[in-house]
Amino acid sequence: MPEHPVPERTLVAVHGNFASSAWWADLLAAPPQGWRVLAPDLSGFAGTPHDGEVSIPAYADWLEGWSAERGVTRPVLLGHSLGGAVVLEAAARRPDAYAGLVLAASAPLAGLVTPEENYPVLELLRGNAGLREMSLGALFPSRRLDNFGTLLDHAGQMDPSHYSGNARALAAWSVEPERLAGLPVLVLGGELDTLVTPELVRAQAAALGTDATVLPGVGHGFPQEDPATFRTLLQTFLDTLS
């Protein structure tokens, strides 16, 4: 008799600020073995309608609703940058509802404070395409991505409320690591990341009772700069989950 196929499990990949599901293009094209990858455009990103407050809890509410609409049960959550805060918030609410957590250059557990003098620059990004291109390009110090033009277009489609709003949201948010106790976690960062530095990545891992892996020669966008290494680390972690 033929063996019954093993059903695929689900990895939900959540992008960061000024971003979209297109940041996961490589992962969507070559998902980890035995897993399907779903990647939303969060509320107010890449043209997705936004209504309501700009906050990490509100984004987590949206993500929970989006997942429920698709019948997703007990997925692994993968969050990059601001998306890391979103998945941490969701997992802290119901840790038993998730099989694991992958934090890629995630916002720290205590939030991420933007200096007040930087907020005028954030607002300038709304109408200055050249400044957006320079800011986005700095996240990928090792190389220019093949789909950089798409990422840049999507960054410009972010809701106007998000430019300062997301920075305020990250500064106002935090999560207690004890709320995530018992949930398998993979913590990753990039050696050249100046936004979520290796020191912050290691501190986050220590607070969660695990070790961090910092990839050499790449920056904040390391899952996109070195997708092969990222996928290998991800597969190794997923293979440990029951």
C-alpha positions as CSV (number, residue, x, y, z in Angstrom):
1,M,0.0,0.0,0.0
2,P,1.3,3.5,-0.8
3,E,2.3,5.6,2.2
4,H,0.1,8.4,3.2
5,P,1.8,11.8,2.5
6,V,2.9,13.8,5.5
7,P,0.8,17.0,5.6
8,E,2.7,20.2,5.3
9,R,3.0,22.4,8.4
10,T,2.6,26.2,8.2
11,L,5.2,28.9,8.7
12,V,3.7,32.5,8.8
13,A,6.4,35.0,7.8
14,V,5.7,38.6,8.9
15,H,7.6,41.5,7.4
16,G,9.0,44.6,9.1
17,N,8.6,48.4,8.8
18,F,8.5,50.0,5.3
19,A,8.2,46.4,4.0
20,S,5.8,43.8,2.6
21,S,5.4,40.1,1.8
22,A,7.8,40.6,-1.1
23,W,10.6,40.6,1.4
24,W,10.0,36.8,1.7
25,A,10.1,36.2,-2.1
26,D,13.0,33.7,-1.8
27,L,11.4,31.8,1.1
28,L,8.1,31.6,-0.7
29,A,9.8,30.3,-3.9
30,A,11.8,27.7,-1.9
31,P,10.0,26.9,1.3
32,P,11.6,24.6,3.9
33,Q,11.0,20.9,3.3
34,G,7.7,19.8,4.8
35,W,6.4,23.3,5.3
36,R,4.2,25.8,3.4
37,V,5.0,29.5,3.9
38,L,2.3,32.2,4.1
39,A,3.3,35.8,4.1
40,P,0.7,38.6,4.7
41,D,1.0,42.3,3.9
42,L,0.2,43.8,7.3
43,S,-2.5,46.4,7.7
44,G,-1.4,49.6,6.0
45,F,1.6,48.1,4.2
46,A,2.0,47.8,0.4
47,G,-1.5,49.1,-0.2
48,T,-3.3,46.9,2.3
49,P,-6.1,49.1,3.8
50,H,-5.6,50.4,7.3
51,D,-8.3,51.4,9.8
52,G,-7.7,52.0,13.5
53,E,-4.7,52.6,15.7
54,V,-1.1,52.1,14.8
55,S,0.3,49.8,17.5
56,I,2.0,46.4,17.9
57,P,-1.1,44.9,19.7
58,A,-3.3,46.1,16.8
59,Y,-1.0,44.5,14.3
60,A,-1.1,41.3,16.3
61,D,-4.9,41.5,16.3
62,W,-4.9,41.8,12.6
63,L,-2.5,38.9,12.1
64,E,-4.6,36.7,14.3
65,G,-7.7,37.5,12.2
66,W,-5.8,37.0,8.9
67,S,-4.6,33.6,10.1
68,A,-8.0,32.5,11.3
69,E,-9.6,33.4,8.0
70,R,-7.1,31.0,6.3
71,G,-7.7,28.2,8.8
72,V,-4.1,28.3,10.0
73,T,-3.6,26.2,13.2
74,R,-0.5,26.0,15.4
75,P,1.9,27.6,12.9
76,V,5.5,28.7,13.5
77,L,5.7,32.5,13.4
78,L,8.6,34.2,11.7
79,G,9.0,37.9,12.3
80,H,11.6,40.4,10.9
81,S,12.3,43.7,12.6
82,L,8.9,45.3,13.5
83,G,7.3,42.0,12.4
84,G,9.3,40.4,15.2
85,A,7.5,42.6,17.7
86,V,4.2,41.6,16.1
87,V,4.8,37.8,16.4
88,L,6.2,38.2,19.9
89,E,3.0,40.0,20.9
90,A,0.8,37.3,19.3
91,A,2.8,34.4,20.8
92,A,2.9,35.9,24.3
93,R,-0.9,36.0,24.3
94,R,-1.3,32.4,23.4
95,P,2.0,30.5,23.4
96,D,0.2,27.1,23.2
97,A,-1.3,28.2,19.9
98,Y,2.1,28.2,18.1
99,A,4.7,25.5,17.4
100,G,7.6,27.9,17.5
101,L,9.0,31.4,17.0
102,V,11.7,32.7,14.6
103,L,13.0,36.1,15.3
104,A,15.1,37.7,12.5
105,A,16.6,41.0,13.5
106,S,13.6,41.4,15.7
107,A,12.7,44.4,17.7
108,P,14.0,43.9,21.2
109,L,11.7,42.6,23.9
110,A,11.8,46.0,25.7
111,G,10.8,47.8,22.5
112,L,12.8,50.1,20.2
113,V,13.1,53.8,20.9
114,T,13.7,56.2,18.0
115,P,15.4,59.4,19.1
116,E,13.0,62.4,19.0
117,E,15.2,64.2,16.5
118,N,14.8,61.4,14.0
119,Y,11.0,61.8,13.6
120,P,11.2,64.7,11.1
121,V,13.3,62.5,8.9
122,L,10.7,59.7,9.1
123,E,8.1,62.2,7.9
124,L,10.4,63.3,5.1
125,L,10.4,59.7,3.8
126,R,6.7,60.0,3.0
127,G,7.3,62.3,0.0
128,N,11.0,61.8,-0.9
129,A,11.5,58.7,-3.0
130,G,15.3,59.3,-3.2
131,L,15.5,59.3,0.6
132,R,13.4,56.1,0.8
133,E,15.8,54.5,-1.7
134,M,18.9,55.5,0.3
135,S,17.3,54.4,3.6
136,L,16.1,51.0,2.2
137,G,19.4,50.3,0.5
138,A,21.3,50.8,3.8
139,L,19.5,47.7,5.2
140,F,21.3,45.5,2.6
141,P,25.0,46.4,3.0
142,S,26.3,43.2,1.2
143,R,24.5,43.6,-2.1
144,R,21.6,45.1,-4.0
145,L,18.7,42.7,-4.2
146,D,17.2,41.5,-7.5
147,N,13.8,42.6,-6.4
148,F,14.9,45.9,-4.8
149,G,12.7,47.9,-7.1
150,T,9.6,46.0,-5.9
151,L,10.6,46.5,-2.3
152,L,11.1,50.2,-2.9
153,D,7.7,50.5,-4.6
154,H,6.0,48.7,-1.7
155,A,7.8,51.0,0.9
156,G,6.3,54.0,-0.9
157,Q,2.8,52.4,-0.6
158,M,2.8,52.4,3.2
159,D,0.0,54.2,4.9
160,P,0.9,57.8,5.8
161,S,0.0,57.2,9.5
162,H,2.8,54.6,9.7
163,Y,5.9,56.7,9.1
164,S,6.0,58.2,12.6
165,G,3.3,55.9,13.9
166,N,5.3,52.7,13.7
167,A,8.3,54.2,15.5
168,R,5.9,55.4,18.3
169,A,4.4,51.9,18.4
170,L,7.7,50.2,18.8
171,A,8.8,52.7,21.6
172,A,5.5,52.1,23.5
173,W,5.6,48.3,23.2
174,S,7.3,45.6,25.3
175,V,6.8,42.0,26.2
176,E,7.9,39.9,29.3
177,P,10.1,37.0,28.3
178,E,8.4,34.8,30.9
179,R,5.2,34.9,28.8
180,L,7.1,32.9,26.1
181,A,8.5,30.2,28.4
182,G,8.5,26.8,26.8
183,L,8.0,28.0,23.3
184,P,10.9,26.9,21.0
185,V,12.7,30.0,19.6
186,L,15.3,30.7,17.0
187,V,17.0,34.1,17.3
188,L,19.0,35.4,14.3
189,G,20.8,38.6,13.4
190,G,23.2,40.2,11.0
191,E,26.8,41.2,11.8
192,L,26.5,44.5,10.0
193,D,23.1,45.5,11.3
194,T,23.2,49.0,12.8
195,L,19.4,49.1,13.6
196,V,19.1,45.8,15.6
197,T,22.7,45.3,16.5
198,P,24.3,41.9,17.3
199,E,24.5,43.1,20.9
200,L,20.7,43.5,21.0
201,V,20.2,40.2,19.2
202,R,22.3,38.4,21.8
203,A,20.6,40.1,24.7
204,Q,17.2,39.1,23.3
205,A,18.3,35.5,22.9
206,A,19.7,35.4,26.5
207,A,16.4,36.8,27.9
208,L,14.6,34.0,26.1
209,G,17.0,31.3,27.4
210,T,18.6,30.5,24.1
211,D,21.7,31.4,22.0
212,A,21.7,33.8,19.1
213,T,23.2,33.1,15.6
214,V,24.7,36.2,14.0
215,L,25.4,35.9,10.3
216,P,28.7,37.4,9.1
217,G,29.0,40.0,6.4
218,V,25.2,40.9,6.2
219,G,23.0,43.5,7.7
220,H,19.4,44.1,8.8
221,G,18.1,42.5,5.7
222,F,20.1,39.3,6.1
223,P,17.2,36.9,5.2
224,Q,17.2,38.6,1.8
225,E,21.0,39.2,1.5
226,D,21.8,35.5,2.2
227,P,18.6,33.5,1.6
228,A,20.4,30.2,1.3
229,T,22.1,30.4,4.7
230,F,18.9,31.8,6.3
231,R,16.9,28.9,4.8
232,T,19.4,26.3,6.1
233,L,19.2,27.7,9.6
234,L,15.4,27.8,9.4
235,Q,15.2,24.2,8.2
236,T,17.5,23.0,10.9
237,F,15.3,24.7,13.6
238,L,12.0,23.5,12.0
239,D,13.3,19.9,11.9
240,T,13.6,20.0,15.7
241,L,9.9,20.8,16.3
242,S,7.4,18.1,17.1
